[in-house]
Amino acid sequence: MSFIEAVESPKRSRSYFAIGLLLGLLVPLIIGEAYVRIRPPADVQEYLGEGSPLTGIYRPDSALGVDYSSIEEYRPFDAPRFSEIKPLNTTEPTWLFFGNSFARGLSMTAREAMTSHRILFFREAKDRLHMRIAQARMLLANGLKPERMVFTLIPIEIARYAAFPLSSVYVNRNGAITYRVRMPPSPFDKIVMHSRLALVAWIRSGLHRWNPTFRLSRITEVVPESVELDFRHLFGEMRQLSQKYSVPITVVILPDRRQILEDQSNFVMQKTVSRLARNAGLDVIDPSEALRRQPDRRALYLPDWHYTPLGNGLVMKELRSRVEADRPR
């Protein structure tokens, strides 16, 4: 071996090592990037917008972010389809309840306590307040004439608007509800925008939420300004709906169990949401004090922290008392 060959041999070895190292890094990344584009993980699909494989029955709406494509395609999660509401209007006064499982329990209590009324409960799979308003708007526009509509809210539902505000809702061309994510600062935003692997990592870090430092459990004591803005807008939409169809709307703000079982809450959430609802001309019920007056507060809750018949009965009593007090004499 010549002197030149002896010198160049280590150089070639280092070059081959560098190339091998580079390929070792790039090939898994390329394969991973291709894989998550072909088969995106389930936990990130709702953040992919037009790239999401999800499909749905929705369309964009300028006021609520999302609306139903048609009354025929309306397929609620836990409610009668529109075609199943028969007869559409009866001589019985009809109350509509919108919300999650807590609202379902309240509606069941209403059926037992208000035997002269027809009580209908509506729950949608994509269950947030703007979706409930969209349901109510659709039902009223297609001829249902209730005596009253009741919208229930629990703290976690209010808190979700801190993580994903109304402005982040996006309906893609396939009719699926997706969410725009918060991007990192430049220049890292370009990486997240163009790399699906980087986007997956960003989402799984939790930093994709629009208020990443806000703990949802704090909503009972601190209401972010962005949440106030969304609820002021949504309550305004509910007021317009109430006025257009001459249907009174009652908002029931159910407290977190810690607010009832512990004496350490400042009830900022209730005060804030109640103020926004009243400013919009809506009726609002906060049953916190009625629940806290009970000698045995644990008796208000089932093991899964839903209300017992006692808890639902107290909330329903507050609701009926308010409605009776506001009824024209």
C-alpha positions as CSV (number, residue, x, y, z in Angstrom):
1,M,0.0,0.0,0.0
2,S,1.4,3.4,-1.0
3,F,1.7,6.3,1.4
4,I,-1.2,8.1,-0.4
5,E,-3.5,5.1,-0.1
6,A,-2.7,4.7,3.5
7,V,-3.6,8.4,4.2
8,E,-6.8,8.2,2.1
9,S,-8.1,5.0,3.6
10,P,-9.0,6.5,7.0
11,K,-10.7,9.4,5.2
12,R,-12.8,7.0,3.1
13,S,-13.7,5.1,6.3
14,R,-14.8,8.3,8.0
15,S,-16.9,9.3,4.9
16,Y,-18.5,5.9,4.8
17,F,-19.3,6.1,8.5
18,A,-20.8,9.6,8.1
19,I,-22.9,8.4,5.1
20,G,-24.0,5.3,7.0
21,L,-24.9,7.4,10.1
22,L,-26.9,9.8,8.0
23,L,-28.8,7.1,6.2
24,G,-29.4,5.4,9.6
25,L,-31.1,8.6,10.8
26,L,-32.9,9.5,7.6
27,V,-34.3,6.2,6.5
28,P,-36.4,5.6,9.7
29,L,-37.6,9.2,9.5
30,I,-38.7,8.8,5.9
31,I,-40.4,5.5,6.6
32,G,-42.1,6.9,9.7
33,E,-43.2,10.0,7.8
34,A,-44.7,7.9,5.1
35,Y,-46.4,5.6,7.5
36,V,-48.2,8.3,9.6
37,R,-49.3,9.9,6.3
38,I,-50.8,6.7,5.0
39,R,-52.2,5.5,8.4
40,P,-52.4,8.5,10.8
41,P,-52.8,7.5,14.5
42,A,-56.3,7.7,15.8
43,D,-55.5,10.2,18.5
44,V,-54.3,12.8,15.9
45,Q,-56.9,12.4,13.1
46,E,-59.2,15.1,14.4
47,Y,-56.3,17.6,14.1
48,L,-55.4,16.9,10.4
49,G,-58.0,19.1,8.7
50,E,-58.3,18.2,5.0
51,G,-55.7,15.5,5.6
52,S,-57.9,13.6,8.1
53,P,-59.5,10.3,7.1
54,L,-62.5,11.1,9.2
55,T,-65.9,11.6,7.6
56,G,-69.1,13.1,8.9
57,I,-72.5,14.7,8.4
58,Y,-71.5,18.3,9.0
59,R,-70.9,21.5,7.1
60,P,-69.1,24.8,8.1
61,D,-71.2,27.5,9.7
62,S,-70.1,31.1,10.1
63,A,-71.8,31.6,13.5
64,L,-71.3,28.2,15.2
65,G,-68.3,26.8,13.3
66,V,-70.3,23.7,12.4
67,D,-73.9,22.8,11.3
68,Y,-75.7,19.7,10.1
69,S,-75.7,19.0,6.4
70,S,-79.4,18.1,6.5
71,I,-82.2,17.1,8.9
72,E,-82.3,13.7,7.1
73,E,-78.7,12.9,8.0
74,Y,-79.0,14.0,11.7
75,R,-77.9,11.0,13.7
76,P,-77.7,11.9,17.4
77,F,-75.7,9.9,19.9
78,D,-78.4,9.6,22.5
79,A,-81.6,11.2,21.3
80,P,-84.5,10.6,19.0
81,R,-83.9,11.3,15.3
82,F,-86.1,14.0,13.9
83,S,-88.2,11.5,12.0
84,E,-88.9,9.7,15.3
85,I,-90.4,12.7,17.0
86,K,-94.1,11.8,16.5
87,P,-96.3,13.7,16.5
88,L,-94.1,16.7,15.8
89,N,-96.3,19.0,17.9
90,T,-98.9,18.1,20.4
91,T,-101.2,19.8,22.9
92,E,-98.8,18.6,25.6
93,P,-96.2,21.3,26.4
94,T,-92.8,20.1,25.3
95,W,-89.5,20.8,27.0
96,L,-86.2,20.0,25.2
97,F,-83.1,19.2,27.3
98,F,-79.6,19.5,25.7
99,G,-76.4,18.2,27.3
100,N,-74.5,15.2,28.3
101,S,-75.3,12.4,30.8
102,F,-76.0,14.9,33.6
103,A,-78.7,16.5,31.4
104,R,-80.1,13.0,30.7
105,G,-80.5,12.4,34.4
106,L,-82.2,15.8,34.8
107,S,-84.5,15.0,31.9
108,M,-85.5,11.7,33.4
109,T,-86.3,13.5,36.7
110,A,-88.4,16.0,34.7
111,R,-90.4,13.2,33.1
112,E,-91.3,11.8,36.5
113,A,-92.1,15.3,38.0
114,M,-93.9,16.8,35.0
115,T,-96.2,14.2,33.8
116,S,-98.3,16.7,31.8
117,H,-95.3,17.6,29.7
118,R,-93.5,15.9,26.9
119,I,-89.7,15.8,27.7
120,L,-87.2,15.2,25.0
121,F,-83.5,14.8,25.6
122,F,-80.8,15.4,22.9
123,R,-77.2,14.4,23.1
124,E,-74.8,14.5,20.2
125,A,-71.5,12.6,19.8
126,K,-69.6,15.8,19.2
127,D,-71.1,17.2,22.4
128,R,-70.2,20.9,23.0
129,L,-72.3,23.9,23.5
130,H,-72.1,25.1,19.9
131,M,-73.2,21.7,18.7
132,R,-76.2,21.8,21.1
133,I,-77.2,25.2,19.7
134,A,-76.9,23.8,16.1
135,Q,-79.2,20.9,17.1
136,A,-81.7,23.3,18.6
137,R,-81.6,25.6,15.6
138,M,-82.1,22.7,13.2
139,L,-85.1,21.3,15.2
140,L,-86.8,24.6,15.5
141,A,-86.3,25.4,11.8
142,N,-87.9,22.1,10.9
143,G,-91.1,22.8,12.8
144,L,-90.7,21.6,16.4
145,K,-92.3,24.1,18.8
146,P,-91.2,23.5,22.4
147,E,-92.5,25.4,25.3
148,R,-88.9,25.7,26.7
149,M,-85.4,24.6,25.9
150,V,-82.9,23.7,28.7
151,F,-79.2,23.7,28.1
152,T,-77.0,22.2,30.8
153,L,-73.3,22.9,31.3
154,I,-70.7,21.2,33.5
155,P,-67.3,22.7,34.3
156,I,-65.2,20.4,32.0
157,E,-67.4,21.4,29.0
158,I,-66.7,25.1,29.7
159,A,-63.0,24.4,30.2
160,R,-62.6,22.7,26.8
161,Y,-63.2,26.1,25.2
162,A,-59.9,27.2,26.7
163,A,-58.0,24.3,25.0
164,F,-59.9,24.5,21.7
165,P,-61.9,27.7,21.2
166,L,-64.7,28.1,18.8
167,S,-62.3,29.6,16.2
168,S,-60.3,26.4,16.1
169,V,-63.3,24.3,14.9
170,Y,-62.9,23.3,11.2
171,V,-65.2,21.1,9.1
172,N,-63.3,19.5,6.3
173,R,-64.5,18.6,2.8
174,N,-65.6,15.2,4.0
175,G,-68.0,16.6,6.5
176,A,-65.9,15.7,9.6
177,I,-65.3,18.0,12.6
178,T,-61.6,18.7,13.1
179,Y,-59.6,21.3,15.1
180,R,-56.9,23.7,14.1
181,V,-53.9,23.4,16.4
182,R,-51.8,26.0,18.0
183,M,-48.4,26.2,16.2
184,P,-45.0,26.7,17.8
185,P,-43.0,29.9,17.1
186,S,-41.1,30.4,13.9
187,P,-39.1,28.7,12.5
188,F,-40.4,25.5,14.2
189,D,-44.0,26.2,12.9
190,K,-42.8,25.4,9.3
191,I,-41.5,22.0,10.5
192,V,-44.8,21.1,12.2
193,M,-46.8,22.3,9.2
194,H,-44.8,20.2,6.7
195,S,-43.8,17.1,8.7
196,R,-46.5,14.7,9.8
197,L,-44.1,13.2,12.3
198,A,-43.4,16.5,13.9
199,L,-47.1,17.3,14.0
200,V,-47.8,14.0,15.9
201,A,-45.0,14.8,18.3
202,W,-46.4,18.3,18.8
203,I,-49.9,17.0,19.5
204,R,-48.8,14.3,21.9
205,S,-46.8,16.9,23.8
206,G,-50.0,18.7,24.6
207,L,-48.6,22.0,23.4
208,H,-51.0,22.0,20.4
209,R,-53.8,23.3,22.8
210,W,-54.5,27.0,22.5
211,N,-53.9,27.6,26.2
212,P,-51.4,24.9,27.0
213,T,-50.5,26.1,30.5
214,F,-54.1,26.2,31.6
215,R,-55.2,23.2,33.7
216,L,-58.9,22.4,32.8
217,S,-59.6,21.6,36.5
218,R,-59.0,25.2,37.3
219,I,-62.0,26.4,35.4
220,T,-64.2,26.7,38.5
221,E,-61.8,29.3,39.9
222,V,-60.3,31.0,36.8
223,V,-62.2,31.6,33.5
224,P,-59.8,32.7,30.7
225,E,-60.7,35.7,28.6
226,S,-60.9,33.5,25.5
227,V,-63.6,31.4,27.1
228,E,-65.6,34.5,28.1
229,L,-65.4,35.7,24.5
230,D,-66.7,32.4,23.2
231,F,-69.6,32.2,25.7
232,R,-70.6,35.8,25.1
233,H,-70.8,34.9,21.4
234,L,-72.6,31.6,21.9
235,F,-75.1,33.1,24.4
236,G,-75.8,35.8,21.8
237,E,-76.6,33.1,19.2
238,M,-79.0,31.5,21.8
239,R,-80.7,34.8,22.4
240,Q,-81.3,35.3,18.6
241,L,-82.7,31.7,18.5
242,S,-85.0,32.4,21.4
243,Q,-86.3,35.6,19.9
244,K,-86.7,34.2,16.4
245,Y,-88.9,31.2,17.5
246,S,-90.3,32.7,20.7
247,V,-89.0,29.9,22.8
248,P,-87.6,30.7,26.3
249,I,-84.1,29.3,27.0
250,T,-82.8,28.3,30.4
251,V,-79.1,27.6,31.0
252,V,-78.4,25.3,34.0
253,I,-74.8,25.6,35.3
254,L,-74.0,22.4,37.2
255,P,-71.2,22.7,39.7
256,D,-68.1,20.6,40.1
257,R,-68.5,18.1,42.9
258,R,-65.5,19.7,44.7
259,Q,-67.4,22.9,44.9
260,I,-70.2,21.1,46.8
261,L,-68.2,18.7,48.9
262,E,-65.5,21.2,49.9
263,D,-65.8,24.7,51.2
264,Q,-62.9,26.2,49.3
265,S,-64.4,27.5,46.0
266,N,-64.8,31.1,45.0
267,F,-67.4,30.1,42.3
268,V,-65.9,32.4,39.7
269,M,-67.1,30.1,36.9
270,Q,-70.7,30.3,38.0
271,K,-70.5,34.0,38.5
272,T,-68.9,34.6,35.1
273,V,-71.1,32.3,33.0
274,S,-74.3,33.5,34.8
275,R,-73.4,37.1,34.1
276,L,-72.8,36.4,30.4
277,A,-76.1,34.5,30.1
278,R,-78.1,37.2,31.8
279,N,-76.5,39.9,29.7
280,A,-77.7,37.9,26.7
281,G,-81.2,37.9,28.0
282,L,-81.2,34.2,28.9
283,D,-82.6,32.6,32.0
284,V,-79.9,30.9,34.1
285,I,-80.0,28.5,37.0
286,D,-77.1,27.9,39.4
287,P,-78.2,25.2,41.9
288,S,-74.9,25.3,43.9
289,E,-76.4,26.9,47.1
290,A,-79.4,24.5,47.1
291,L,-77.0,21.5,46.8
292,R,-74.6,22.9,49.5
293,R,-77.5,23.4,52.0
294,Q,-78.0,19.6,52.2
295,P,-76.8,18.1,55.5
296,D,-75.4,15.0,53.8
297,R,-73.8,16.3,50.6
298,R,-72.4,12.8,49.7
299,A,-75.9,11.6,49.3
300,L,-76.2,13.9,46.3
301,Y,-73.8,11.7,44.3
302,L,-73.6,8.2,42.9
303,P,-70.2,6.4,43.0
304,D,-69.5,7.5,39.5
305,W,-70.2,11.2,40.6
306,H,-73.4,11.6,38.7
307,Y,-76.3,12.9,40.7
308,T,-78.5,10.6,42.8
309,P,-82.3,11.0,42.5
310,L,-81.9,13.5,45.4
311,G,-79.4,15.6,43.6
312,N,-81.4,15.6,40.3
313,G,-84.5,16.4,42.3
314,L,-83.0,19.4,43.9
315,V,-81.7,20.8,40.6
316,M,-85.1,20.1,39.0
317,K,-86.8,21.9,41.9
318,E,-84.7,25.0,41.3
319,L,-85.4,24.9,37.6
320,R,-89.2,24.6,38.1
321,S,-89.3,27.3,40.8
322,R,-87.5,29.7,38.5
323,V,-89.8,29.0,35.6
324,E,-92.9,29.4,37.7
325,A,-91.6,32.6,39.2
326,D,-91.0,34.1,35.7
327,R,-94.3,32.8,34.2
328,P,-96.7,35.7,33.4
329,R,-99.6,35.8,35.9
